[in-house]
Amino acid sequence: ASSYLNYSNTDYASKNRMRYRLSMNFENIGDSRFSADSYITFSHKQGQWDQINDNIFNALKIYSLSARYEIKEHSSIWVGRKISPNASNIGAVDGIQTETKIKNFSTGIIAGTRPDYQDYSFNSQLFEYGAYVSHVHMNKIGRMQSSMAFFNQTNTGKTDRRYLYLQNSNALVKNLFLFTAFEMDLYKLKDGIVSSKPSLTSAYFSLRYRFNRKLSAYASYDARKNVIYYETYKNYIDALLEDALRQGLQLRINYRPSNIIHFGLHGSYRYRKGDLQATQSLNGFMTVTRIPIVKVSATLSANLLQTSYLQGKI
């Protein structure tokens, strides 16, 4: 349980926010084949209880609530709300998930519904199904994991989105970690005509390298077009059909000259067609984790931000 308090000489700015969290994980209960997990939060603000009376899911968020049964040594089935580690991009699914492992391969089938896109409650109208295959390779240095997943998402029985997801994480080179992910849409509806022509809607690359114990660097590139849910947002389709490519680049350097001092520099650049100018930010910080005598930690940071509508220094 936690409380966030904000006091001000203006009544509207004074707020008391309460947050409760329940997280539990049970592995092989009583040495059986059954396991269970949950991650649930309940948050509310002072003076806004009427919103919870109208809809409890304005405060209650169930991110995970599921049970697992191990059918065989390498096969299991999950029931409830769960995010699959091998298909995490789809998010939580309310339904059934099965997985079978054969040597270095894992295959799975998922069927159920998406949480409601407005309050994250259960919504029986958002049925979806899909499958994935994953492969893991190990050597003396690290691990490489590759997965491919296909999903078809619907709304009231009609196709909302259909896409293919590819992911690879690679740590087979010493001190180097590479991650790539792609999304390819396989369904398009325009002027009443359905098309299955593949369209690359998302590409993401990240690279992290550790030069030595003290110095490390990170870089990422993110490119994403409009993702369209044809039934959920059909009233806005005309505005979304244009492929507005959003691109983002991040660079980060961390330097730790000793166990108690840590320096960092982080810069980012993001641009989308139609923006008056790109969003740019630069952040630097220095942290001392154990100041002698007083035995406290302290951080000094500086931020520069420039967007289409503001310029800021902190």
Sequence and secondary structure as in RCSB ss.txt:
>XXXX:A:sequence
ASSYLNYSNTDYASKNRMRYRLSMNFENIGDSRFSADSYITFSHKQGQWDQINDNIFNALKIYSLSARYEIKEHS
SIWVGRKISPNASNIGAVDGIQTETKIKNFSTGIIAGTRPDYQDYSFNSQLFEYGAYVSHVHMNKIGRMQSSMAF
FNQTNTGKTDRRYLYLQNSNALVKNLFLFTAFEMDLYKLKDGIVSSKPSLTSAYFSLRYRFNRKLSAYASYDARK
NVIYYETYKNYIDALLEDALRQGLQLRINYRPSNIIHFGLHGSYRYRKGDLQATQSLNGFMTVTRIPIVKVSATL
SANLLQTSYLQGKI
>XXXX:A:secstr
 EEEEE  SSGGG EEEEEEEEEEEESSGGGSSEEEEEEEEEEEETT HHHHHH GGGTEEEEEEEEEEEEETTE
EEEEEEE  GGGGGG  EEEEEEEEEETTEEEEEEEEE   TTT    TT EEEEEEEEEEEE SS EEEEEEEE
EEEEETTEEEEEEEEEEEEE  STTEEEEEEEEEE  EEETTEEE   EEEEEEEEEEEE SSSEEEEEEEEEE 
    TTTTGGGHHHHSS   EEEEEEEEEE SSSSEEEEEEEEEEEETT SS EEEEEEEEEES  TTT   EEE
EEEEEE SS EEE 
